[in-house]
């Protein structure tokens, strides 16, 4: 696949860094997949009660706990990388969209991506606090932040589709 000459270098770098961090998180998550946590760290993110969180932590033993902590710390970098990359992508995809509606959609999309990143960071803080002494409040807060993150990402990506479909012409080169 050839990258067009006018494709932003910063966006290319952002995509590469985001991909590398995503692959690293997938590899770290693999040993965290247990019967109590079939999706690994994602299961822990969605454990809304102290009982669920405690069951997952018990299934991870000592080494799993270390991997979970590493995953959560690395996710701070991943959140920053994907937010910057998605903001650059939004800028790139809206560069030939001068209309008021398109600019409004672009601002909303950027806000959704920033909100998703902030939610991801808050979720990581709650989950790190939940690793040592799980509580219902930390578990519920992490779930709510995870849901806000995923909602922001999904709606933001849908907004990018709407942004590109608004005038029904391809991205101009130049």
Number of C-alpha atoms within 10 A of each C-alpha: 3 4 9 8 8 8 11 14 11 13 18 15 13 21 19 14 17 22 15 13 19 18 12 15 20 14 13 20 19 15 15 29 18 15 11 19 21 14 16 22 26 15 19 26 23 21 22 20 16 18 14 19 27 20 15 26 22 13 17 21 11 11 11 23 18 15 20 25 18 15 21 21 15 17 19 18 14 24 23 16 22 22 22 21 22 23 22 19 20 23 16 15 18 19 14 17 19 9 12 9 12 22 15 12 20 24 16 16 24 24 15 24 29 23 20 27 26 19 22 25 24 19 27 24 17 22 24 19 14 21 19 11 11 20 19 16 14 24 25 19 20 28 23 17 24 22 18 20 23 16 16 22 21 15 16 25 17 12 21 23 12 15 22 18 12 14 12 9 9 10 13 9 9 5
